[in-house]
Amino acid sequence: MIRAAVAGMLYKNPSEIVPVKEDSGIEAAHFDKDENKLYVRMDRKSEEIFHDLSLECAYQELTIGNDEDKESVKNKAECVAYMLAAGSGAERPHIDLFHIGCQVEGWDPIDIRKEMSVVRNAYTSIVSRMDRYRDAAKEQNMQER
């Protein structure tokens, strides 16, 4: 299940996927916005790749096409990664909800809804890619029979 989720996040990814080796200094996955490349260590366990890749894909969705950088979308990316883990049956990463709550304290409810919409859209985009992969894999399996 986790392996299929990883493959789904990589399926028709808008960035170039670059496999890297152990000596690259990359834990399991890293998105470079400037190069529009997603570096992935495929020699790791699926669960390890999933956690890093879900966060990096969230960064990718939240930063491509705008002026934001990883630091400015950190909390939103962590929320997307949490939702991806919950939906894929993976262990959920720890998110400091108190910290996020402090950042939005005093915000207008409309602004909070806008930020939540951005998170939901990033999540939906990644899940749609994962669903397309699953559908393509099912179709391929049926053709092989």
C-alpha positions in Angstrom: 0.0 0.0 0.0 2.8 2.5 0.9 4.8 1.5 -2.1 1.9 2.2 -4.4 1.4 5.6 -2.6 5.1 6.5 -3.3 4.7 5.4 -6.9 1.6 7.5 -7.2 3.3 10.6 -5.9 6.0 10.2 -8.5 3.5 9.3 -11.3 3.4 12.1 -13.9 5.0 14.5 -11.4 5.4 18.0 -12.7 9.1 18.1 -11.8 11.9 16.0 -13.1 12.4 12.9 -10.9 16.1 12.4 -10.1 17.1 9.1 -8.4 20.0 9.7 -6.1 22.4 7.4 -4.2 23.2 7.1 -0.5 26.2 9.5 -0.7 24.0 12.3 -2.0 23.3 13.7 1.4 19.6 13.4 0.8 17.7 11.5 3.5 14.9 10.1 1.3 13.6 12.9 -0.9 14.2 16.6 -1.6 12.5 19.1 -3.8 14.6 21.9 -5.4 12.3 24.6 -6.6 15.0 26.5 -8.5 15.9 23.4 -10.6 12.3 22.1 -10.6 13.7 18.6 -9.6 12.6 16.1 -7.1 15.5 14.1 -5.8 14.5 10.6 -4.5 16.6 7.9 -2.8 14.9 4.7 -4.0 17.2 2.5 -1.8 15.2 3.5 1.4 12.3 1.6 2.9 8.9 2.6 1.4 7.8 4.1 4.7 10.9 6.4 4.9 10.5 7.5 1.3 6.8 8.1 1.8 7.3 10.5 4.7 9.9 12.6 3.1 8.3 12.4 -0.4 4.9 13.5 0.9 6.4 16.6 2.5 8.5 17.4 -0.5 5.5 16.9 -2.9 3.5 19.3 -0.6 6.3 21.9 -0.9 6.3 21.4 -4.6 2.5 21.9 -4.9 2.6 24.9 -2.7 5.6 26.7 -4.2 5.6 26.1 -7.9 4.2 29.0 -9.9 4.5 31.6 -7.1 7.1 33.5 -5.1 6.8 31.5 -1.9 9.6 29.4 -0.6 9.8 26.3 1.5 10.0 28.2 4.8 6.9 30.3 4.1 4.7 27.3 3.4 6.2 25.0 6.0 3.1 24.6 8.2 0.8 24.1 5.2 3.2 21.5 3.8 3.2 19.6 7.1 -0.6 19.6 7.1 -0.7 18.2 3.6 1.9 15.5 4.5 -0.2 14.6 7.5 -3.3 14.3 5.4 -1.5 12.2 2.8 -0.3 9.8 5.6 -3.7 9.5 7.1 -5.3 8.8 3.7 -2.6 6.2 2.8 -2.5 4.3 6.0 1.0 5.4 6.8 2.2 6.4 10.2 1.3 10.1 10.6 4.2 12.6 11.1 4.2 14.7 14.3 2.8 18.2 13.6 3.1 20.9 16.3 -0.6 22.1 16.1 0.0 24.5 19.0 2.6 26.3 16.9 0.3 26.5 13.9 -2.6 27.7 16.1 -0.4 30.5 17.5 0.4 31.6 14.0 -3.2 32.0 13.0 -4.4 33.4 16.3 -6.2 36.7 15.7 -6.6 36.0 12.0 -9.9 36.8 10.3 -11.8 33.6 9.8 -12.0 34.3 6.0 -8.2 34.4 5.9 -8.0 31.1 7.8 -10.4 29.5 5.3 -8.3 30.8 2.4 -5.2 29.1 3.9 -7.1 25.9 4.5 -8.3 26.0 0.9 -4.7 26.2 -0.2 -3.8 23.1 1.9 -6.8 21.2 0.6 -6.0 22.1 -3.1 -2.4 20.9 -2.7 -3.6 17.7 -1.0 -6.2 17.1 -3.8 -3.6 17.6 -6.5 -1.3 15.0 -5.1 -4.1 12.6 -4.3 -5.4 13.0 -7.9 -2.0 12.0 -9.2 -1.9 9.0 -6.9 -5.4 8.0 -8.0 -4.4 8.3 -11.7 -1.4 6.0 -11.0 -3.6 3.4 -9.2 -6.1 3.5 -12.2 -3.3 3.1 -14.7 -1.8 0.2 -12.7 -5.2 -1.5 -12.5 -5.7 -1.1 -16.3 -2.3 -2.5 -17.0 -2.9 -5.5 -14.7 -6.2 -6.2 -16.5 -4.4 -6.1 -19.9 -1.7 -8.5 -18.8 -4.3 -11.1 -17.8 
